[in-house]
Amino acid sequence: MGELAVAQLLSVRLRLILLLLIPSLMYVFTSVYMLQMNHSTAESLTSSLYETSDRSTSLILNADRDMYQALTAYQLLVSGTLNAEEKAAQLKALQENIEQTNTRVGQAVAILKEKQLLQTAHAETNTTIKQNAADFQVSFDQWVKGATSVVQSGAVGKGVVNDPKLMDVFEKGRAPLNRIGEILDADAHRSITDVEAKNRQSARGVYIGVAIVLISLLLLGGIVIRKIMQTVRRILDVTGKIAAGDLCIQPQQTYARDEFGKIAQAIDLMLNNMKSLIGTIAQHTQYVHDASNDLSDSSKESARAAEHVALNIQEMAQEVEVQARSSEETSRAIEEMAIGIQRVAENASIMSDHSTHTSEHAGLGHTMLVKLQEQIVHMLNAVEQLSGTVQSLTRKSDQIGEIASSITSFANQTNILSLNASIEAARAGEHGKGFSVVANEIRKLASQSLASADTINQLIDETRVEIASVSTSMAQTRQEASEGSRLMAEVNQSFDTIHSSVTQIVTQIHETSAITQQMSASSEEISATMDHAAASSSQMMTKSQAVAAATEEQLAMMENIAAASEQLRTVVDALTGAVAVFKIK
């Protein structure tokens, strides 16, 4: 839990830097370890060279000593001072020293042949070890043959002991051995110098390579991290402003050709679609609001006119009834009826104009609602496109997770191999100590690789959580857009009802206008002749009743229109409040 809390506190920049530094540090540690191994190898090679040189030189020196001992035994044998027993002992010593000299020189030559050093030349004489060994063998065999012949002949005396010819052959045999020793010393020194020079050159190359790799990694990593952080900061800034309702954000001029560029382009496209949609909704809601206000005012005015018509009709009915009872009041009633008819005609004309205006606004509102619904469909398509991009990121994060799992598997197998190597090194004893150190270092590198793979898995898990959050936000946006589409459908249905009611009002108004014209003609007939007053009064009573019924029906329709207008205003106010959250200018 503590490690998870620390990982959550780390920023994306710091996590990317750690992801870059961990392989760099591992590379540096590996290079240092390889340099140490190289130095250890150089020391081992130096020790091996010294061992070879020491063994060969020791055999050559011992062979030289055996030659002197053989020479001493020879000189004692030919000095004439030994008794038979001493002579036998010196003769045995002579034979043993001769054999030991040949054996040791042969062993030295075998070692040098195994090490492929027989062709190594002397610096001054330019003779090889093989040539010197052959020269030694020829001279030594010649001396042994001569010394053996003198001993077997029984010659004694000072002249025999210090025979110049035989001593010259002996010294010629010793000279190649000295040259072989000098060659071995010079070759060992030169080989060690070359190993040390190559070791220094290798170390210099490794240090330069480490510096170049680290500088390249840091530069490239810094550029990549900077680019990623710029994209992440802009996405956070844009989404934060969108969440706050601020859509006044300018899109980028260019986009990167990678997943982050596609995300930024998709967000800018979504922002432009939302800005266009919200602007269209705001504009259309304003139009609908104005139209609903006009419709409400017109319906109220029509209701007042209808009420006024009803009152006039009632007054006209009372006048007709009075006229039926008293013909004396006929003229006054006819005049009042004519005035009322004139008012009815004027009110009918006004109602016709308002009804026509209301019908036009209702049609315009219906058209705007259709466009608004199309904009909501476009917004849903943009949200679906962004959802597809998020699903693509999810698939790529799953692929990265599979790669991290492969790294974990490789590290586990490496750890098992290093454990087996440690077991085999332990079985080897002293000879396996160096390999055991290598196995332990490999185990450490495998553990570090496991830790790095775990870190990558944690980053991938966090990325999946963030992608899931984005998917949830897209789902909420899609749900809100669907809800807006449903509200638009309800508003569209309300406009259909209003349009139908306005159509019926226009029809009733035309009927009322025809009735008023007919009443006007009747009043003229009453004015022209009083003889038909009774019949005209009866006809006027009938028509006034029809007008009263029509007026009542018209009043009921106006009340329905007023109620629909109030409902439309409520819906428009709710839509205006939802759109007002966003800023597009």
HELIX and SHEET records of a PDB file:
HELIX    1   1 GLY A    2  LEU A    9  1                                   8    
HELIX    2   2 VAL A   12  LEU A   77  1                                  66    
HELIX    3   3 ALA A   84  GLU A  114  1                                  31    
HELIX    4   4 ILE A  129  SER A  153  1                                  25    
HELIX    5   5 LYS A  158  VAL A  161  1                                   4    
HELIX    6   6 PRO A  164  ALA A  243  1                                  80    
HELIX    7   7 GLU A  259  ARG A  325  1                                  67    
HELIX    8   8 SER A  327  GLU A  329  5                                   3    
HELIX    9   9 THR A  330  ALA A  428  1                                  99    
HELIX   10  10 GLY A  429  GLY A  432  5                                   4    
HELIX   11  11 LYS A  433  ALA A  528  1                                  96    
HELIX   12  12 ALA A  533  VAL A  579  1                                  47    
END                                                                             
